[in-house]
Amino acid sequence: MNVNESAENYLETILVLSKKLPVVRSVDIANELGFKKSSVSIAMKNLREQEHIVVSDAGFITLTESGRAIAEMIFERHELISGWLMRLGVSEETALEDACKIEHVLSPESFEAIKKYIMK
């Protein structure tokens, strides 16, 4: 599961949108992230080539098993870290921003240790 931070963000966004919308399209991702549709199209092409997503003829984007695994891992990290930071007194805005940065660089070992500590 070796993907870059940008790919992880796109996969996480697809996961989040798929929980809110009946179907996910490039335009939905562009709107959610505030990116140009052309940038999103390039990213979707890369994710499709890496077999992390499937795009239907109608343009509906679905996560593959590998894409879902990455997205869920990043989403779990984001939720746990941002919640923890807010409980420590960090403002919601800062906690969400910091969680976005931390979730990509934290090793699985460190994340599991933090998770274990927080869940005590």
LINDA-V930412 format. One record per helix or strand. SS is the DSSP state (H for helix, E for strand). FROM is the first residue (numbers start at 1). LEN is the number of residues. If there is no record, write none. Layout:
ss->SS from->FROM len->LEN
ss->SS from->FROM len->LEN
This chain:
ss->H from->5 len->16
ss->H from->26 len->8
ss->H from->37 len->13
ss->E from->53 len->3
ss->E from->61 len->3
ss->H from->65 len->23
ss->H from->92 len->14
ss->H from->108 len->11
